Every structure is written in structure tokens, then in C-alpha cells.
């Protein structure tokens, strides 16, 4: 089998099974594990997969720019936002992470809601400017332009001063075994601080982000209280998440 054929075979298995193991590929393809590791390394460099210990997973779809991500799965994101917005209660302090799905959550909050929203996202802060009864706390820091969020030591330090009722976490990648991960180290630190400062944590994930991985680990899957995803996601795909004790929420009316 030619190198190109072997790598195409690896990608086909990855798309089918959501993961590949170096040892199994070595046996099936009758090549050394060193050869498989080289294949995985070069496929990762081309953005086709995310290497993990012992193999590889699908890569995060959240590596695109903010503008491009706004065009991805718009119906799913609105359905997720409708379900997530119902978790916010009057009088709560809510951390609203940056992202295109969390922006939809902000847009779906009732206009008469009385709450405090803490966010590191300029687009979310602007979207909430029309809500007369919502107090908006904008976290400082350095603007990470690709994701339009504030990050850095200042952001993390300000989050340490907050004890929120709820955190709505924009999920770049989530996997039952490898947890929550992101493509940027500064974002990982901010999301970790958001989780630490909230009584309950809601992970918002479209189907394409489930069972994927990115380079920087935020927390294990056990950091989440709820996983809100689209109604089109199959029960089979969510089985391993439910087995870990996560409460799965879907807007079945969508």
C-alpha cells in the first residue's frame, strides 16, 4: 500500500470510528508503529486530526476564524441557545464565555430578565446592551482577535474575584475520555478560571464538536454539570456522555 493510500485509509477509519489507535492500525496495515506515528504526525500537521496518547481523534472545528464560525451550523446553535437560555434564572450571576454559540444564548435571554452577566466577549456585551434589566460585567485583558475574547492574566485574575451561579462555557472540543480542550493556551486558562468560579457549568456543543480534541486541555468532562447540544444529535452519540453522569439537554421543540 502506498503512503497516500495508507493515510487515506487512516482518515476513513477516523471518520467512521471517531478515533484511531496506533497499535490497531499497525496490525491492520502490517507496518510498524513508528510508521503509523509518522503518518499521524504528518496528518496532524495538515490539520486532518488531533494526536493524543496512543492514537488520534477528530480535530476541533473551532480552529476557524470567528467570522467563519458564525456561518457554521446556525440552526444547531440557535436550538442550543434556546435550551441553554432557559437555565438562567432571575437574580443569578452568570458567566457567559465567548463564542458564536454563547452569543446566540445572549440573544435568546428574555428582555425582562434581571440578572448579572459576566463575559470576556465584546460581541456578547454589545448584544446585551439592549437588555435594560441585565447588568453586564466586561472582563478586561488582551483581545484575542481570532476568537474576539479577552484573555490573559488580567482576565483570569478578575474571574478569581467572582462566584457565579452558572457558567455557560463555549466548547471548542469535548470528548468523554480526553475532556474539554481548546486551540489556544490563553483561552484554556480563562475557561478553567470560569469553571472554578461557578457553582454549575453548562457546556454548549454542536454535533461537530463532540468526540473531538484540540491541543490545550481545559478540564475533564466531569467539570460539566450539563451538556447542551442540538436535537439532531443521536442518542447513540451521547451514550458515553450520559454514562459519565452528565445531564444532557436538547431543545426537542426545535
Long-range contacts (C-beta under 8 A, 24 or more apart in sequence): 1-29, 3-39, 6-31, 6-39, 7-39, 7-42, 7-43, 10-36, 10-39, 10-40, 10-43, 11-43, 11-48, 11-49, 14-48, 14-49, 14-56, 14-57, 14-58, 15-58, 18-57, 18-58, 18-211, 19-55, 19-56, 19-57, 19-58, 19-211, 20-49, 20-55, 20-56, 21-54, 21-55, 22-54, 22-55, 23-54, 25-55, 50-173, 50-212, 50-213, 50-214, 50-215, 52-178, 52-213, 57-175, 57-178, 57-211, 57-212, 57-213, 58-211, 58-212, 58-213, 59-212, 59-213, 59-214, 60-172, 60-173, 60-181, 60-182, 60-183, 60-209, 60-212, 60-213, 60-214, 61-206, 61-208, 61-209, 61-212, 62-99, 62-172, 62-173, 62-182, 62-183, 62-209, 62-214, 63-183, 63-214, 65-146, 66-100, 66-146, 66-147, 66-148, 69-99, 69-100, 70-100, 72-100, 72-206, 72-208, 73-206, 73-207, 73-208, 73-230, 75-230, 75-254, 76-206, 76-207, 76-230, 76-232, 77-101, 77-104, 77-206, 78-104, 78-108, 78-254, 79-230, 79-231, 79-250, 79-251, 79-254, 80-104, 80-105, 80-204, 80-205, 80-206, 80-228, 80-229, 80-230, 80-251, 81-105, 81-107, 81-108, 81-204, 82-108, 82-251, 82-253, 82-254, 83-228, 83-249, 83-250, 83-251, 84-108, 84-168, 84-202, 84-204, 84-228, 84-249, 85-109, 85-110, 87-166, 87-202, 87-226, 87-228, 87-249, 88-113, 88-115, 88-166, 89-115, 89-165, 90-114, 90-115, 91-115, 92-116, 92-164, 92-165, 92-166, 93-118, 93-162, 93-163, 93-164, 93-165, 93-166, 94-118, 94-164, 94-165, 94-166, 94-167, 94-168, 95-119, 95-159, 95-162, 95-164, 95-166, 95-167, 95-168, 95-194, 95-197, 95-198, 96-121, 96-124, 96-168, 97-121, 97-149, 97-167, 97-168, 97-169, 97-170, 97-191, 97-194, 98-123, 98-124, 98-147, 98-148, 98-149, 98-150, 98-170, 99-147, 99-149, 99-170, 99-204, 100-170, 101-170, 101-204, 101-205, 101-206, 102-168, 102-170, 102-204, 103-127, 105-168, 105-204, 109-134, 118-159, 118-162, 118-164, 120-149, 120-150, 120-151, 120-155, 120-190, 121-148, 121-149, 121-150, 122-148, 122-150, 123-148, 137-162, 141-190, 142-186, 144-184, 144-186, 144-187, 146-184, 147-184, 147-187, 149-187, 149-190, 150-190, 151-184, 151-186, 151-187, 151-189, 151-190, 152-186, 155-190, 155-193, 156-189, 156-190, 156-193, 159-190, 159-193, 159-194, 159-196, 159-197, 160-193, 160-196, 160-197, 162-197, 163-197, 163-198, 163-199, 164-197, 164-198, 164-199, 165-198, 165-199, 165-200, 166-198, 166-199, 166-200, 166-201, 166-202, 167-194, 167-195, 167-197, 167-198, 167-200, 167-201, 167-202, 168-202, 168-204, 169-194, 169-195, 169-201, 169-202, 169-203, 169-204, 169-224, 170-204, 171-203, 171-204, 171-205, 171-209, 172-209, 172-214, 173-209, 173-212, 173-213, 173-214, 174-203, 174-205, 174-209, 174-210, 174-211, 174-212, 174-221, 174-227, 175-210, 175-211, 175-212, 175-213, 175-221, 176-211, 176-221, 176-240, 176-241, 176-243, 176-244, 178-213, 178-217, 179-217, 179-218, 179-219, 179-220, 179-221, 179-223, 180-217, 180-218, 180-219, 180-220, 180-221, 180-223, 180-224, 181-213, 181-214, 181-215, 181-216, 181-217, 181-218, 182-214, 182-215, 182-216, 182-218, 183-214, 183-215, 183-216, 184-216, 185-216, 187-216, 188-216, 188-217, 188-218, 191-218, 191-219, 192-218, 192-219, 195-219, 195-223, 200-225, 200-226, 201-225, 201-226, 202-226, 202-227, 202-228, 203-227, 203-228, 204-228, 204-229, 205-229, 206-230, 207-232, 207-233, 207-237, 210-237, 210-238, 210-241, 211-237, 221-246, 230-254
